[in-house]
Amino acid sequence: MPPSPPAGLSLHPSSETRFRELFEQAPTSIQIVSPEGRTLRVNKAWEQLWQIHEGTPLHAYILGDYRLLDDPQLVESGIAGYLRRALDGESVEIPAIYYDVVALGGTGRARWVTARAHPIKDQAGRILEVMLMHEDITDRVIAEKALREREQRFRSLVMATSQTVWSTTPDGRVLEDSPTWRAITGQSYDEWKEYGWLDAVHPDDRETALATWRNCTASGAVYETNYRLRQLDGSYRWTAVKGVPIADADGFIREWIGANKDIHEMVTAQAELAERLEREQRHSALLVKVAQASRILGSALSTKEIAQGLVEEVRAILEVHQAVVSLNVGGAQEINAVSMSDKYARYRSYDVKPDGSGIYAEVCRTNQVMRLTQAQLEAHPAWKGFGKHATQHPAIRGWLAVPLVDRQGQNIGLIQASDKFEGDFTEQDEAILVQLATIAANSFENARLYGSLKEQDRRKDEFLAMLAHELRNPLAPIASAAELLKIGIASEERVRRSSEVISRQVRHMTSLVNDLLDISRVTRGLIQLENVEVELGATIHSAVEQSRPLIEAREHALVVAPVPAAARVMGDPNRLVQVLVNLLNNAAKYTPRGGRIDVTVSCAAGQAQIRVRDNGIGIDKALLPQVFDLFTQAERTPDRSQGGLGIGLALVKNVVGLHGGSVTAESDGPGTGSVFTVTLHTM
């Protein structure tokens, strides 16, 4: 029953009604307790907090025999002592407790709560009852725990990184210690704090470093510069510095986080290269040849043309008997072009693939130039004489190899030269080959981009043709049905059938347009996912129900294995059903009539894997890497026999990615069936 009005206060009936209604509908959980510690009344917010509702046995127990002071959880946590003070007449702030109603036989989740206990007294000061008001702080506790864990991870990362990491106040002053800075420079904290760090910067770089830093802290721009930093032994090394402003929720800079990365070797190498190139400018004839090679490489549009042009130019410019370009393809090295003088004519057919263990791989792994005399080459630990192929491999006499590096700093192969007409390779030879390698690497990447653009343009054209085909197909029956209706002499049955034709074809066209809109929203990040607990068993059941008409129409056998109880994830149930419907429909469409489709779920190591296996037409291995790209279906079924726009698997990949998962496709080739595996994180 709702609480009585305070003693000594007489309420008009309507006022009493409002008082009771206020108690019941109050957003705060309220529990009225007798001086003996028994619960007299609770409001709706209390019931909602603890999931103990009126009419249940537990609710009756709480308002009956249950006594707060005897509750084991309250006794063990010390909360009972606070309640006893309140029952003795003191207003008490009760600290947080993690309370689990399961211990009382309830089904609600355990919650972190704080409470205020306020005794209600009559005019004589006697305690009539105590009002407990609870505050649910579960979300706050969880958020604070997550914040502490993130801070711990950040500090661990700072300690583990090889870079020098630091932070400053919003106005650019150093207050927090940086062990990595002290370890590099030898400065103590007192020497480093405020602007003391400038003492470790080279005197010639100090003024620029400070001016740039002050401009950035004033404007909020990212701080990026290079300067030389004093080391423990007193020497100076070049470092690349980057500082990023961290803003609070209101957009104001809370602090700066930055790091110094040692780039001394890179800067030194660049300086040495600049000196070498400067000397080379005196050799105009060589520069003309390099410019000519650059034009040749820049005008080539295919990898094969670039590689062959490169080896021919290298042989001519460096005057060597051998030049070879090897590229990394799919994680393995391949010889893509060879140019040899007549001295090595009998070796021109040699095409044994490098095994990735020799000196070729060393250059690609380290991204470092190698210039070796014959003696140095044979003494190098990575030199293996080409193993069982040594008798077939051309002899190497002195070696110069330069890595090919793309714009992201990733190795894509190497260019090598061997057996100079006269003498050993020089610094000048190395500088020329480095320049050619840079030009060639850009050309290789441009060729790849050009090929990619051509491929995208081809797919776009195929998709537009496909879309026109899919949208045109329904128009003929719609036009025919509309013409019959227009004549006005058709029978009632004919009118009904014509209407059904129009409705069916309009639904088909609507489905196509909805598919286009859906993939557009997903790929542009315009959808909002729910984040609720999802039972994969129920998800699979819903997907099967949606796909069943297509599966049954094609007379497939569908086998769904029992789903483990642990197969629960956090995500959007509707979108996950959409993922599985697309995979099931894909399996049904690409499996000949009367085939078999298996759906299995496994859980291990915090992940759930859903596999959709079919014994259908399979996928060519060359197509597997692109199977989740938009419109790939056009390549898979050029006769358009399966229908659709070819965007289902692209939608699957994007939706699974938004859930933090992954999807893969496997097939041993045409006629061997396919397996699509969705991997999600379990709860």
N, C-alpha and C positions, 0 to 999 in steps of 0.2 A: 504494500500500500504506500502511497506517496507520503512524504513527511508532513507532520503537523506544523502549523505556524508556530513561531517562537512563543514560549510561555509568556502570558500576560498580554499578548496581542490578540485582539478580537478582530476577525476579518469578516467583512460582508461575504455572503456566499459566493458572489461572482469574483471577489478578490481571492478567496480561498481556491476557487477553481483555477484562476490565473497562476497562483502560487504553485499549485500542484502541476499544472501544465509546464510551467517554467522548470520545475525540477525534472520532470520526465524528458523534456526536449532539450535540456541544457547540453551543449556540445562537450562539456567536460564530464569525465567519469566521476560519479559521486556515489559514495557508499556510507549509509548512516549506520553507526555502530552503537550498541547499548553500553552503559558503563561497565558491564561484565565482559565486553569484547565480542558480543554476538551481533551478527548482521541483522538490522531491522528492515532496511529498505535499500534498494539500488535503483539507479535510473537506466534509461535505454543506452546511454553512452557507456556505462559500466558493462552492460550485457554485450555490447558490440566489441568492446575492448578485449574481454576475456572469452568471448564466444560461448557464454553461459546464458541461455535464454529462458525466459519464463515458461513454465510448463515442463521443464526437463527435471529428472531426478536430482541432478547436480545443483540446479537452481534451488530446489526445495531444501537440499542438504545445507547449502550456504546460508539460507535464511532460517535454518532450523538448528540442528545440533552443532554445526561448525562454530568454532571459537578461534578468533584470530590469534590470540596469545599462545594457542597450542599448535599452530601450524608449523611443521618441522622446517619448512623453507624460511619462514620468518624468524624462527628461533635461531637456526644455524647462522643466518646472515646478520643477526643482531638487530633486525628491524623490530622484533617483538619488544625490545627495550624502549624504542622510540614510541611505539603504540601505548605502552604502559604509562609513559609520561603524559601522553595525550589523555588517556583515560583518568589520570590523576588531576587533569584540569589545565594542562599546559598546551599552548599552541606550538606545534612541532613541525619543522621541515624534515621530511623523511628522505634519506639519501637513496640513490638508485639501487635497484635490486633486479636481478634477472630471475623472473618468476615463471615457472612452467606449470600451467593448469593441468597438464597430463598427470601430474602427481596426485591430483584430486579426482582423476577419472575423466577430465575434460578432453576435448579434441582440438582446442585452439592452439595456435603457435605460442611458444614461449616469448615473452616480451620483456624489454628493459623499461622500467617505470620509476618515476619519482612520485612523491605524494606530499600533500600538506594535510595535517590532522588538526582540526579546530574543535574544541569542546563547546557545546551549546549549554548554557546554564540558565536557571530560572532567576527570578529577582532576588532570591535568597542566596544565590551563588551555588546552588546544588547542580551537579552535572546531570543533565537530562539525557544527553546523547553526544556522540562525537561524529563530526562530518569529515570523511576522508575524500580528498579530491586527487585523482591520479593524473599523471601526465605521461603519455607514451613517448619515450625517447629512443625507441629501438632504431629508427632510421638514423638518428644523430650519432648513436654509439657505433653503428656499423660504418657510417661515413668517417668518423674520427679514427676508427681502427684502420680503414682503408688508407686514410691520409698518412697515418703513422707508418704503415707498411710501405707506401710509396716513398716517404722520406727516407726510410731505411734502405730501400733499394737504390735511391739516388745517391745516398752517401756511400753505399757499397760500390756503386759504379764509379764514383769519383775516386775512391781509393784504388780501384782495380785498373783504371784507365792509364795508359802510358802518356797521355797528354797532361799538361798543367791546367788544372781547373780552378776557377776562382769566382767569387761573387762580390758585389759592391752594393752600397746604398743607392737609392734613386738618383742622388746628385753625384755619384761616381766615386765616393770615398770607400776605401777598403776597411771593413770592420771585422769581418769573419775570417778566421784563420784558413790558410790553404797549405796543408801538408805537402802537396805535390810541388807547389811553388818553392817552399822552403827547401825541399829535397833537391831541386834543380839548381837554385841560386845560392843556397847556403845562408840566406837572410833569416834572421829570427823574426818572430811575430812582430815585435816592437819596431824592427827595421822595415818591415813590409807594410804595416798598416797605414791608413790614410793615403798619402801619395808617396810613401817611402819606396814603393815598388819601382818608381822611376830611377832610383839609384842603381838598380840592376840592369837598366837599359843602357845600351851603348851611348856614350855622350853625343855622337853624331846623329843618333836617331831620336834622342830624348825629346827635343822640342816639338818635332813633328808628331810623335806618339801622343804627347800631352795635348797638343792643340786639337788633334783629330778626336781624342777621347772627350774633351770638353765640348766640342761641337756636337758630338753624338748624344752626350748626356743632356745637352740643352734642347736638342731637337727630337730626341727619341729614336733616331735612326740607328740601324745596326752598325756596330763598330767593327770595321775590318781594316787591318793594316799589317805590315810586316816590319819587324825590327830585330836587331841583334840583342841577345840576352846573355848576361854574364853567367858562366857556369861555376861549379864548385872549384875547379882548378884555375879560375881566373880568365879562361878563354871566353870568347863570344861565339854564339851560334845563332843563325837566323831562325826566327820563329814566325809562323803565320798566326795572327791573333784575330779572334772573332768574339764579340760580346753582343748578347741579345737582351733587349729589355723584356722583363716579365711584368705584365699588367694585371691589376686586380679586376674584380667584377665591374668596377666603375670606369675602367679604362685608364686609370692612373698607373704609372710605373711603380711597381712594388720593390723591384730590385733588378740588378743586372747579373746575368750568368754568362761566363765566358771561358775560353780555353785557349792555350798556346800550344801549337803543334810545331814540332821541330821539322824545319824544311831546309836545314843547312846543306845536306847533300844535294837536294834538288836545286837550290839557288847556286851552289858552287858549280854543279854540273852545267846549269844554264849559262853561268858566266864563262866557263871554259868553252862551251859550245859557241857562245857569241864571239869569243876571241878567235876561235878557229875559223868561224864563218867570215869574220872580218879579214883574216889573212887570205881567205879564199877569194875575196873580192878582187884581189890582185891578179887572179888567174882568169881573165875574161873568157878565154876559150872554154874552160871547164864550165863557167857559169852559163854560157850559151847552150852548152849541151844539157845542163840541168834544166834550163828554161824550156828547152825543146822537149825533154822528157816529161816535164810538168804538163805541157800542153797535150802531149800524147795521152798521159794518164788521165788528165782532166776531161778529155773528150770521149774516153771510153765509157760505155754504158753497161758493160757486163763484167762480172768477176773474172771470167776467162780472158777477156780482152785486156783488162788491167794487169793481171798477173803475167801474161805473156809479154805485154809491152814493157813491164817493169824489168823482167830478167834480161830482155834484149838491151834496154838502155843501160842497166847496171854493167853488163859485160862490156859495152862499148865505152862507157865513161871511165870505169875503173881499170879497163884493159886486163880482164881476167879470162881464164879459160872456162870457168863454170859460174853460173848464177842460178839460184833456186828460190822459188817462193813456196812456202808451206803455210797453209791456213788451217785454223782450228774450225772444224765442221762438226757440229753436234757433240762437242766435247772430245773429239779425236782429231789428230793432226793428219792432214793429207797433203801430198805434193801436188801443187796445182799448176806449176809451170817450171820448165827447165830450159836453159840455154847453154849449149856446150860448143866449144870450138872443135875443129876436126881432130884435135889431139885426143878427144874423148868420144869420137864418133861411135865407137862400138858400145858405148854405155847409154846411148840416147833412148833405148827402149826400156831402161831400168825404171820400174814403177812400184817397187815394194813400199808398202805403207809404213811410216815410222811407228815404232811400238810405244812411244811416249816415255821411254826410260833413259834416253841418251842425252847428248849435249843439246840437241834441238829443243827438247822439252825444258832444259835448264834455262835457255834464253827466254822462252815463253813464260816460265814460272816466275823468274826474277824480274822480267821486263828490263833487263840490263843488256847493254851492248857488249859483245865479246870480240876482241881483236887479238888473235893469237898467232904466234909463229908456229911452224910445224912442231918444234920441240915442246912448246907450251901446250899445243893441242893434244899431243900424245901423252903428256903428263897430267892432263886435266882429269880429275876424278870422275867426271861424267862421260869421258871418252870411252867408248866400248868397242870400237872397231866394227860396229854394225853386226856383231854376232855371226850367225850362220850365213848372213848375206854378204859378208865381207868380200868374198871373191867376186860377187856380182856388182857391188857398189863401186862407183868411180872413186879413184884415189883422191884424197884431199891433201893439198899442200898449202899450209897456211890457211887461216880462216878468219873471215869478218862476217859477223851476224848482227843484225839490228832487229829488235822486236817491232811488230806492227801493233800500234795501240790506238783504240778508237777514242772518240771524244769524251767518253765516260771514264777513260783510263783503264779499260779492260783490254787484255791482250787478245788479238785476233790471229796471230801467227808470227812469222818472221821472214826476212829477206836475207839471204846469205850469199857470199861470194868466196871463191877459192881459186888458188893457183894463179897468182899474178904473173904477167908476162915477165916482169923484172922485179926482184927484191921482195920484201915483206910489205904488208899493209901498213899505211901511215895514218897519222892523225887526220891528214887531209882526206884520205879515202873514207875514214870513219865519218867525218863531218858531211861529206857528200851523201853517203849512204843513209845517214840519219835524216837528212833533208828529204831524200827520195822516199824513205820509209814514211815520213810524216805526210807527204803528198799522197803516197799510195794508200795509206790508211784512210785518209779522208775520201779518196776516190772509191775505195772498197765500200765505205759506209754510204757514200752517195749512190753507188750502184745498188746497194741493198735497199735504200730508201726509194730509189727510182723504180725498182722491181716491185716494192711494196705498194707504191702509188699506182702502178699499172695494174697490179692485182686487185687493189681496192676499186679502181675504176672499172675493171672488168666485172667484179662482183656487183658493183652498183648498177651497171648496165643490165646484167643478168637479172638482178632483183627487180629492176623497173619493168623488164619484160615479163618476169614472173608475176609481178603485182598486176600488170595490165591484163595478163592472161586470167589470173584468178578473179579479178573484178569483172572482166568481160563475160566469163562463162555464165554467171547468173542472169546477165542482162537479156539473153535470148529467150529463156523461158518466161522471164518477167514480161518482156515485150509481147510475146505470143499470148500470154494469159490476159494482159491488159487489152490487147486488140479484140479478143473474144468478148471481154466485158464491154468494150466500147460499142460493138455491133448491137448488143442488146437483145439478140434473138436466141442466146444460148439457153439450154435447159437449166433448171435449178441445180441438177447434179453437176453439169458442166461449170456453172458459176462457182459451186463449192470447190471443185477440184482446181479451178483457176486461182481462186483465193488461197488455197493451200500452197499451190506452186509459188505464188508471189510471197507468201509469208515465209516459206521454207528458204527461198533464195535470199530474201532480205535478211533473215537470221544469219545465213552463211556470210553475207557481205558485212553485216554488223560484227560478226565474230572476227573477220579478217581485220577490220578497222580497229577493233578493241585490242587485238594482238599487237598491232602497230603502236597504238597509244601506250599499251602496257610496257613494251620493251623500251619505248622512248622515255617513259617516266622512270623506269628502273635504272637504265644506263646513265641518266642524268641526275640520279640521286634525288628524285622528287617524291619518293614514297616514304611513308613513315611506318616502320615495322612495330607491331606489338611486341612486347617482351614478357611473355607469360610462360608458365610451365606447360610443356607439351608432351603428351604421351605419344611416342612414335607408333605404338600399336593402333591407336585411334586415328592417327594421321594416315597410316597406310590403309586402314579400313575405308576412310572417306575417299581417298584417292582411287581405290579399287572400284568403289561404287560409281564414281564419275567416269572411269575408263571402261567399265564393264560392257556398255553397249558396243563400243568399237571392238573390244576383245572377242565378245561373243559373235559379232557379225563376221569376224574373220576366223571364227571357229578355233581359237587358240586355247590351249590348256594353261590356266593360270594357277600357279602353286605359290602360296604365301606361307612361309615357315613361321612357327610360333615366335612371337616377339619377346625378348627378355624383359623382365620387370624393370631392370635398371635402365632401359632405353627411354630416358626422359631428358629433354633438352629445354633450354630457354629460347623462345623465339616467337614468331608470328605463325599461329596454326594454319591460317588460311593460305599464307604464302608457301609454307612447307607442303601443304596439300597440292598447291599449284605445281611445285617442283616435281612431286611424284607423279602427278597426272601427266605432265609433259614427258617424263621418262617412260611411263607405261604406254602412253599413246605412241611415242617414238618406237618402242619395242614392237607394239602391235602393227604399226604401219610397215616396218622394215623386216617383218617376219612373214614368210609365205604362209598362206592359209593352212590351218591345222598345226601350227607350230606350238612351242612351249615357252612360257615366260615364268621365271622364278624370281621371287622377292624374298630376300633374307636380311635379317638385322643381327649384328654382332656388337658387343660392347667390350672394350678393353682399354686400359691405360687412360681413362677419362674421356674416351671418344666412342661415339656410336657410328657404325658404318652401315648404310643401307645400300644393298646391291640389287640392281635390276638386271637380270641375265636373260638373254634370249638366244634362240638357235636360228636366228634369221640370216640375212644376207651378209652380215659382217661389215667391216670397215677396212678399206685399204690402209696399210700402215703409213703411207705418205700423207693420207688425209687426217690421221689421228691428231696431229698437233693443232689442226684448224677446226676440229669438229665442233668446238664451242664458240667459234666465231660467227658473227652475223651472216646469215644467208648461205652458209656452207652447204645446205641441202641442195642448192642448185648444182653443185659439182657432184654430189653423191647420187642424184637421180636426174640426169639430164633430160630424161623423157617426161619429167614432171608427173610420173604415174602416182606418186604418193600424195600430191596436193600440198597445200599449206604454203607458208612463206619462208620456211627454213629459219625461224627465229626462236623456236622452242628451247633448243639447247643453250642458246645465248642467254635466254631469260633464266634458265636453270642456273647457269654459272654465276650470273649477277646476283640472284636472290640468295643462293648459298653463300656467296662471298659476303653479302650484307649480314649474314648470320655468323660470320667469323669462321665459316667452314670452307670445304673444298670439294670439287667434283672431278672425277677422272673417267676416262673412257679407255677400254681395253678391247683389243680384237686381234686375232692371229691372221686376219686378212679376209678377203671375200669368201663367203660361204661358211664361215666358222662361227658366226654369231658374235654378239657383243656383250660386254659387261660395263655398266655405268655404276660408279660407286660414289655416294655422297657421304662425306665425313663431317660430323658435327661434334661439338664439345658437350659431354653429358653434364648433368648437374652434380 
